[in-house]
Amino acid sequence: MGFLHVFTFLCLAMVVSHAEVAPETYWKSVLPNTPMPKVVTELLHNEDKTTDIHVGEPDAIGSGTKFPTSSNQFKYDANAYQVLSFFLERDMYQGHELNSHFPKENNPSTFLPREVAETIPFSSDNLPELYTRFSIKPDSAESEVMKKTINQCEEKGMKGEKKYCATSLEAMVDYTTSMLGKKVKAISTEVDGNNINCPLQKYTIKGSKKVATSEFVVCHKQKYPYAVFYCHKTTTTRAYLVSLVGEDGKKAKAVAICHKYAAKLYPKDMVVKAFKVLKVKPGSTPVCHFLPEDHIVWVPY
């Protein structure tokens, strides 16, 4: 599945006035001992290129920024690459080889300050208004992406899942600390060099370290005109940090999530293919996958 890009509204002309606390400052005030992962820093630094919104100004919108209309989130948008990227927890040892890739958006949507994000409706009931606000045509590819993201956020969570869609960095920090407390680390997959359109290739595991059992929060970046993260706390999962080297010499430190009941989390056709490749039955052993670079795992320390 390729990555489609469309023009949207986020090259804006007006500057936020009387801002409360900048997102980066808020992070430091709540999590003074928690370094920002690379993905958060990039999403904040990209603000200068994308957005200065006047609070409460619905028409302060121009065109010029792109956002992808396909998702690389494992739970919702499966493709052949992702099926091949599944592996068994017991195979996470030094020297094991596996196929994977770590795609990265070419022009990612970025964080809005919370006081700005909270002035923009985030509800399926407001989709017509949102299409107008974002200068998006109904029934277009980008309108379907927005609708899908909002619907996923509004759906009821699975049994045992505590979910929340954060429309700002501050909201993500608040949700995570409400679940885990303020003694947390934020980690994400990091790949050396420019990782745009990174190809599927064979990687060799150089080492792995378990970083959390069931007590952690995963935040998946969604496809939306500005940064929205689907965050959830689930049970029967574990998180690892895995060192890898690709056939082309590219090095990666990837976050791996392992599910005991993976069959409940993915589309049926994807499950059938994945378990056939792995030659195991659903529920018989934990199944793992790597997270893309723009997803975040929060773990207590």
Backbone hydrogen bonds, N-H to C=O, Kabsch-Sander energy under -0.5 kcal/mol:
donor,donor_aa,acceptor,acceptor_aa,energy
4,L,2,G,-0.6
6,V,67,F,-1.1
8,T,65,T,-3.0
12,L,10,L,-0.8
12,L,50,T,-0.8
14,M,52,D,-0.5
26,Y,22,A,-2.6
27,W,23,P,-2.4
28,K,24,E,-2.1
29,S,25,T,-1.8
30,V,26,Y,-2.1
31,L,27,W,-3.5
34,T,31,L,-1.7
40,V,37,P,-0.6
41,T,37,P,-1.9
42,E,38,K,-2.4
43,L,39,V,-2.0
44,L,40,V,-1.9
45,H,41,T,-2.7
46,N,42,E,-1.8
47,E,44,L,-1.4
48,D,45,H,-0.8
49,K,46,N,-1.3
50,T,46,N,-0.9
50,T,47,E,-0.9
51,T,47,E,-2.4
57,E,54,H,-2.2
60,A,57,E,-1.2
61,I,59,D,-2.3
62,G,9,F,-1.5
64,G,8,T,-0.9
65,T,8,T,-0.8
67,F,6,V,-1.3
69,T,4,L,-1.6
74,F,72,N,-0.5
76,Y,73,Q,-0.8
77,D,73,Q,-2.2
78,A,76,Y,-0.6
83,V,79,N,-2.0
84,L,80,A,-2.2
85,S,81,Y,-1.2
86,F,82,Q,-0.6
86,F,83,V,-1.1
87,F,288,C,-2.0
89,E,286,P,-1.9
91,D,88,L,-1.6
92,M,89,E,-1.7
93,Y,91,D,-2.0
95,G,205,I,-3.4
96,H,93,Y,-2.0
98,L,203,Y,-2.4
100,S,201,Q,-2.4
111,F,43,L,-0.7
116,V,113,P,-1.0
117,A,113,P,-2.6
118,E,114,R,-2.6
119,T,116,V,-1.7
120,I,117,A,-1.4
126,N,123,S,-1.4
127,L,124,S,-1.2
130,L,126,N,-2.5
131,Y,127,L,-2.8
132,T,128,P,-1.8
133,R,129,E,-2.7
134,F,130,L,-2.6
135,S,132,T,-1.1
136,I,131,Y,-3.2
140,S,137,K,-1.5
144,E,140,S,-1.8
145,V,141,A,-1.7
146,M,142,E,-2.2
147,K,143,S,-2.4
148,K,144,E,-2.5
149,T,145,V,-2.5
150,I,146,M,-2.4
151,N,147,K,-2.6
152,Q,148,K,-2.4
153,C,149,T,-1.8
154,E,150,I,-1.7
155,E,151,N,-1.5
161,E,158,M,-2.4
162,K,233,K,-2.3
163,K,161,E,-0.6
164,Y,231,C,-2.6
166,A,164,Y,-0.7
166,A,229,F,-2.7
167,T,165,C,-0.5
172,M,168,S,-1.8
173,V,169,L,-2.5
174,D,170,E,-2.3
175,Y,171,A,-2.4
176,T,172,M,-2.5
177,T,173,V,-2.5
178,S,174,D,-1.7
179,M,175,Y,-1.3
180,L,176,T,-2.7
181,G,177,T,-1.9
184,V,182,K,-1.5
185,K,299,V,-3.2
187,I,185,K,-0.5
187,I,297,V,-2.8
189,T,292,P,-0.6
190,E,253,K,-2.3
192,D,251,K,-2.7
197,N,104,K,-0.6
198,C,195,N,-1.3
201,Q,100,S,-2.3
203,Y,98,L,-3.3
204,T,245,V,-2.6
205,I,96,H,-2.8
206,K,243,S,-3.0
207,G,243,S,-1.1
209,K,241,L,-1.7
211,V,239,A,-2.7
212,A,239,A,-1.5
216,F,214,S,-1.6
217,V,298,W,-2.2
218,V,232,H,-2.3
219,C,296,I,-3.4
220,H,218,V,-0.5
220,H,230,Y,-3.0
221,K,219,C,-0.5
222,Q,228,V,-3.1
224,Y,222,Q,-0.8
227,A,110,T,-2.6
229,F,166,A,-2.5
230,Y,220,H,-3.1
231,C,164,Y,-3.2
231,C,229,F,-0.8
232,H,218,V,-2.2
233,K,162,K,-2.4
234,T,232,H,-0.5
238,R,258,C,-1.9
239,A,212,A,-2.7
240,Y,256,A,-2.5
241,L,209,K,-2.6
242,V,240,Y,-0.5
242,V,254,A,-3.3
243,S,207,G,-2.7
244,L,252,A,-2.8
245,V,204,T,-1.6
246,G,250,K,-3.0
247,E,202,K,-1.4
249,G,246,G,-2.0
252,A,244,L,-2.2
253,K,190,E,-2.8
254,A,242,V,-2.9
254,A,252,A,-0.6
256,A,240,Y,-2.6
256,A,254,A,-0.5
257,I,289,H,-2.7
258,C,238,R,-2.8
259,H,287,V,-3.0
260,K,236,T,-2.2
262,A,259,H,-0.6
264,K,261,Y,-1.5
265,L,262,A,-1.9
266,Y,262,A,-0.8
271,V,267,P,-2.3
272,V,268,K,-2.4
273,K,269,D,-1.8
274,A,270,M,-2.9
275,F,271,V,-2.8
276,K,272,V,-1.4
277,V,273,K,-2.2
278,L,274,A,-2.4
279,K,275,F,-1.2
280,V,275,F,-1.6
284,S,281,K,-2.2
287,V,259,H,-2.5
288,C,87,F,-3.6
289,H,257,I,-1.7
291,L,255,V,-2.4
293,E,103,P,-0.6
295,H,292,P,-1.3
296,I,219,C,-2.8
297,V,187,I,-2.9
298,W,217,V,-3.4
299,V,185,K,-2.4
299,V,297,V,-0.5
301,Y,183,K,-2.1
